[in-house]
């Protein structure tokens, strides 16, 4: 581990927040018939409804899906508080939002900056053409009030890095 903060104590630095840092929302990319979940879609939808219900008890939830209206109705029928629910109609390849969603960088003054990287579907094992457009579509739709930076020349899956919020980042060489 390398602590960037200890090496550059006097520099004005940005940092990746830890997983447990306060969030403005959680993003889910919803399963549908064209995802890897097709063979068990009813079971997975039920699981996602439970996740959405629990998230909405605590904070805002953004759902990205090709058909968000039916999902909104399902969540409402499930009994969740949909006042904190935001949906966006966007085509998707699959449900791995942690890999294709923005990575949030916090500036020294805690202002968020959304970083958009290239997601290559685990080395082109799976299609990611729609997933790679989600962030740009969300920005175009005005889903976030903070700025976005394009880093699409760099492949980085959000699930491949971990930060403690204090300057240490854990990742693999690849």
Secondary structure as UniProt FT lines:
FT   HELIX           4..7
FT   TURN            8..10
FT   STRAND          15..16
FT   TURN            19..20
FT   STRAND          26..29
FT   TURN            33..34
FT   TURN            36..37
FT   HELIX           38..40
FT   HELIX           41..56
FT   TURN            57..58
FT   STRAND          61..65
FT   TURN            66..67
FT   HELIX           68..78
FT   HELIX           82..84
FT   STRAND          85..89
FT   HELIX           97..100
FT   STRAND          103..106
FT   TURN            108..109
FT   STRAND          112..118
FT   HELIX           121..124
FT   TURN            129..130
FT   HELIX           131..140
FT   TURN            141..142
FT   STRAND          148..155
FT   HELIX           158..160
FT   STRAND          162..163
FT   STRAND          169..170
//
